[in-house]
Structure formats: C-alpha cells, structure tokens
Amino acid sequence: MIDILSLNLDELKQELAQFGEPAYRAKQIYEWLHIRKISDFDEITNISKQLREKLREKFCIKSLNMQKRLVSSIDDTVKYLYMLDDGNCIETVFMSHNHGNSLCISSQVGCRMGCRFCMSAQCGFVRNLTPSEMLLQIYRAEKEINSVVVMGIGEPLDNFDNVKKFLEILPMSLRHVSLSTCGLADEIDELAKLKLGLTLSISLHATNDKDRTAIMPINARYNLERLLSSCANYFTITRRRISYEYALIDGVNDTEENAYELAKLLKKLPKGSYHVNIIPINPVGANCVRPPDTKQIKTFSTVLERENINVTVRRTLGADINAACGQLRRGELCSPDKKEL
Ligand code: SAH
C-alpha cells in the first residue's frame, strides 16, 4: 500500500496516470487530502465510485490514534500522545498564544542526538517519521493551527528528505513554520540552498566547545565555529533571522561569564541575523539538571541586553503536563501506570 499523504503533487499525478487519470484529477484528490484533510476515500464526492475503489486498493490514508490528551491547568497548553499505525508513539503539543494557535510536532520516533538534558535522547532512536505522519499531527489537530514548530521529539535535520517533503506538501506559508535543530551543519547548508521562508532555531545551550560537547555530542561532529559559519551562510542566503535557543542549566552554562561569552560569539555573526531565547531548563528524568534561580536568570539576560543582544526569556508552557520534549512518551514507555491529569 502506498502512503498517499506522503506523495507530493507530481508523484500523485504519476501514480494516477497509471490508472489513465488526467493530471487535473490528481490535483482534485490532492486538495481533498491536504486542504479538506479527509481521512477516508469515501469522503471524495466528485470522483466515481470505481476510482474510489481503485484508490483504496493501491493507497492508504494513514491515521493517528490519540492515546492521551493532557490539558494544562496553568495555561491552555494541550499535549497529545499519538499512536502511529505501527504501534509507535509520538507527542504533539498545542499552544495558544496572543497571536494565534501553534503546534509543536515531532519529526522522529526517538532521537539519536544524545543531548544530555533531553528526555527524548534517553529513550534512544526507533525510526524516522514519514511526511504523512508529520502532516497528520497538524491535520488532526482539534483547533485551527496558525503556526507550526518542528521542535517536538526527534532531530528534524536527521530526517532531512522526509522533512523537506513535509514542508513541500504542507498547505501553509512557511513563514509560519519554525524548525529547530541541535546543529547539523551540513544539513543547515542544504536547507539554505532550498531558500524556504521558514525560521531556523538553533539549540545552542553553551558558549564554548568544551561545555557544548559535554552536553551535546553533536558538537564533536560540528563544532561551534563550523555551526555558526553555516548559520551565517543560512542568513546570507535566506535573510531570515535565526533564533538561538539557550536553556539555562544550573552550574553548567549559567554564569555571567557565559553570558559575555555568548554575546561575543553572536556578535561575530551578521548584524540582525540573531535573536536569543532563554529557557530555564526543564528538569527531566534522573539526569539531575536544574534551572538556575530567577535572580541568576535575570543576571544572565541583563548581560545580554547590555551587550545589545536581542533576547527573550521564555516562560515554560504546560509545566504540569510534562510538555517538555519527550517527557510524555518516556512516561508511557517507562511507567505505564503513571497518573493521568
Ligand atoms: N532536535 C531538535 C528539536 C527537538 S528538541 C533540537 O535539538 O533543536 C526541542 C528543543 O527543546 C531544543 O532546543 C532542545 O534543546 C530543548 N530541550 C530538550 N530538553 C529540554 C529540557 N529538559 N528543558 C528545556 N529544553 C529542552
């Protein structure tokens, strides 16, 4: 069975040509799939019953099976645990902001990047998500989605071809899409060449190679100099400002010195090409990472402001529903009887 939601329009045209169907028919069906977001071929009313039968024989429309739906009592964040057709689970997080609704989607089942502070890394890697499995997280959302962040479980640039196809099929302006990476520099260069309008977020989290390699193994493959040169190149080609994510971890990367070092690092980049998001780390699992106290967070951000670095301190959303990356799936894998909120 062919996963029809993972086909782009050209591929669908080629498939339907084998049935002797004209290109406009493929366009019609594509719209049913991606604009009306149908989940069954029977919902297509403007094609013959015979063609619907033929479609059903050759193609499948994948599904997502909602296993859990946790609503935060602090804010409007909703976290979903979905089961895929093969029994694997992924997470999707819905967030409501003043400027609209955004959805944080997963790109892989698990992750192989091994960041020390991340829950997804602790569970290992199972497989890449298909374009359809990324699209379905958005299509099956309960509310209208105005922006998408590819920042859930997985490293999107480690699943480059499927993510690229997902972005190609997604019926939304890529101006409303952000993609977060731990820093696969070669893939950032590839992405730049595509000249898409999306916003790139870089999970930086440290200000020198020694500290970064200690918490993010990817830094041993692409060090800060290599990563930041790809970022500069990305900005030069796309003119899209990059977000640098910096999760403050008590005693690891949170000193005033670190803040100055961060400012120095960023100032080497093209003017106007960067923005820093500071996030207090979310303590996960048994790895003992803790956020610094509010005073330390303030000191860190004040240094950046004084150094004229554009900075936002993010509040943590959905803290009561394990909304941080991979926590729900991990909870499911490791303690199935965990109390549901
Ligand atoms: N692999 C991609 C996207 C998924 S992780 C990436 O690394 O960017 C999404 C974001 O959550 C990243 O910035 C990641 O560093 C951050 N993150 C992971 N664990 C976290 C934790 N315990 N607390 C706060 N942020 C965390």
Boltz pocket constraint, residues with backbone or C-beta under 6 A from the ligand:
constraints:
  - pocket:
      binder: B
      contacts: [[A, 113], [A, 115], [A, 117], [A, 118], [A, 119], [A, 150], [A, 151], [A, 152], [A, 153], [A, 154], [A, 155], [A, 156], [A, 180], [A, 181], [A, 182], [A, 183], [A, 201], [A, 202], [A, 203], [A, 245], [A, 247], [A, 279], [A, 280], [A, 281], [A, 282], [A, 283], [A, 284], [A, 324], [A, 325]]
      max_distance: 6.0
